[in-house]
Amino acid sequence: MDFNNILFETNNGISRVTINRPDKMNALNAETLKELKSVFTTIKNDDKINVVILTGAGDKAFVAGADISELNQLDLLSGKEFAEYGQEVFNIIENLGKPVIAAVNGYALGGGCELSLACHIRLASESAKFGQPEVNLGVIPGYGGTQRLARLINTGRALELILTGDMVNSDEAYRSGLVNKVYPGETLVEEAEKLAAKINKKGQIAVRMSVKAVVSCDELSEKEGQHLEAGLFAVCCGTEDFKEGTAAFLEKRKPEFKGK
């Protein structure tokens, strides 16, 4: 699979997707969004892929935002189409059914911050900076940022970031719950790979059911969410992995999951 703006590789059930426009700070143009949609649709439909790491090329930017030269051409009609397409792509990532780890290796601004928010786990380098500076351009976040940011941290803090356009460093992002962990830049991807490998060893049906249940919680009442959880728990109980996992525990050995 060949792309112009993305690097894609898979090894032992773990895929790495790298946005590869370092000369443009990995900014998201229309072509890159289309390639992201294509690669994540492929990942979704490939049962041999269990975990995904998403990062940016170079050490300056994860994704520094949308391509402003394209943004500048938008009007009322095309602006709505622009936002809806980005939301569609990011929704595919959030609803992939497999864990996606963002390794945020630098600036994650505008669409880049929104892209990290669509991932399930965010790891950041010490030099990473996050922000939604769209207000400085006379526009608002359009790729789901107003919704996901408020849910992840809180409404007041999300509005402060969106209304001021301020950037926050990795330490503040960690304190606010925007990222899970912070690492030195030179070890960031290695740490993401360690986390991916750890998840990859678990029962993959249980992993995917867990992702589905947690991602759904924002759209369901607590009662509806518990109903979904019970159903997904039941699905796991009918699998070979469940029998193997419980047997291995009782026999004091490591389980050998087969994803069945």
Secondary structure, 3 states (H helix, E strand, C coil): CCCCCEEEEEECCEEEEEECCHHHCCCECHHHHHHHHHHHHHHHCCCCCCEEEEEECCCCEEECCECHHHHCCCCHHHHHHHHHHHHHHHHHHHCCCCCEEEEECCEEECHHHHHHHHCCEEEEECCCEEECHHHHHCCCCCCCHHHHHHHHCCHHHHHHHHHHCCEEEHHHHHHHCCCCEEECHHHHHHHHHHHHHHHHCCCHHHHHHHHHHHHHCCCCCHHHHHHHHHHHHHHHHCCHHHHHHHHHHHCCCCCCCCCC
